[in-house]
């Protein structure tokens, strides 16, 4: 993002934090976890597939970050928010 903006990394990070209240990486994580929540709620993909789809290769990190940001593990989130499927 810094390269596309024409700013140095440090200047971009400082301006981004001033404008959004977040560091750029924290903003990216928030966007990825929000998309992961949507995919988990849809219930179509496994938790590992969701992690890969939103850009995490380290699935343990994905699970820890998801829990930190939502208060639930991805599996617990799915149990709580996934649609109920009629038999």
C-alpha positions as CSV (number, residue, x, y, z in Angstrom):
1,X,0.0,0.0,0.0
2,X,2.8,2.4,0.8
3,X,4.4,1.9,-2.6
4,X,1.1,2.6,-4.4
5,X,0.6,5.7,-2.4
6,X,4.0,7.1,-3.3
7,X,4.9,7.5,0.4
8,X,7.6,5.9,2.5
9,X,6.5,3.0,4.6
10,X,6.9,5.0,7.8
11,X,5.0,8.1,6.5
12,X,2.2,5.9,5.1
13,X,1.9,4.0,8.4
14,X,1.7,7.2,10.4
15,X,-0.8,8.9,8.1
16,X,-2.9,5.7,7.9
17,X,-3.0,5.4,11.7
18,X,-4.0,9.1,12.0
19,X,-6.8,8.6,9.5
20,X,-8.2,5.3,10.7
21,X,-6.9,4.9,14.2
22,X,-5.3,1.6,13.3
23,X,-2.0,0.4,12.0
24,X,-2.2,-0.8,8.4
25,X,-1.6,-4.5,9.3
26,X,-4.3,-4.4,12.0
27,X,-6.7,-3.0,9.4
28,X,-5.8,-5.8,7.0
29,X,-6.3,-8.4,9.7
30,X,-9.7,-6.8,10.6
31,X,-10.8,-7.0,6.9
32,X,-9.7,-10.6,6.6
33,X,-11.4,-11.7,9.9
34,X,-14.6,-10.0,8.8
35,X,-14.5,-12.0,5.5
36,X,-13.7,-15.2,7.4
37,X,-16.8,-14.6,9.6
38,X,-19.0,-14.3,6.6
39,X,-17.6,-17.5,5.1
40,X,-17.9,-19.4,8.3
41,X,-21.5,-18.2,8.7
42,X,-22.3,-19.4,5.2
43,X,-21.1,-22.8,6.3
44,X,-19.8,-23.9,2.9
45,X,-16.1,-24.3,3.6
46,X,-14.0,-26.0,6.3
47,X,-12.3,-23.8,8.8
48,X,-8.9,-24.5,7.2
49,X,-10.3,-23.5,3.7
50,X,-11.6,-20.3,5.2
51,X,-8.2,-19.4,6.6
52,X,-6.5,-20.0,3.3
53,X,-9.2,-18.1,1.4
54,X,-8.8,-15.0,3.5
55,X,-5.0,-15.1,3.1
56,X,-3.5,-16.9,6.0
57,X,-1.1,-19.7,5.3
58,X,-0.4,-20.3,9.1
59,X,-3.7,-21.7,10.2
60,X,-2.7,-21.7,13.9
61,X,-2.1,-18.0,13.6
62,X,-5.5,-17.6,11.9
63,X,-7.3,-19.4,14.7
64,X,-5.6,-17.4,17.4
65,X,-6.3,-14.1,15.6
66,X,-9.9,-15.1,15.0
67,X,-10.4,-15.9,18.7
68,X,-8.7,-12.7,19.8
69,X,-10.8,-10.6,17.5
70,X,-14.2,-12.3,17.9
71,X,-13.9,-13.9,21.4
72,X,-14.7,-17.3,19.9
73,X,-12.7,-20.0,18.1
74,X,-13.7,-20.4,14.4
75,X,-15.4,-23.8,15.3
76,X,-17.4,-22.2,18.2
77,X,-18.3,-19.3,15.9
78,X,-19.6,-21.7,13.3
79,X,-21.7,-23.6,15.9
80,X,-23.2,-20.3,17.1
81,X,-23.8,-18.5,13.8
82,X,-24.0,-21.0,11.0
83,X,-27.5,-21.6,9.5
84,X,-29.5,-24.5,10.8
85,X,-29.9,-27.1,8.1
86,X,-33.2,-29.0,8.0
87,X,-32.9,-32.8,7.9
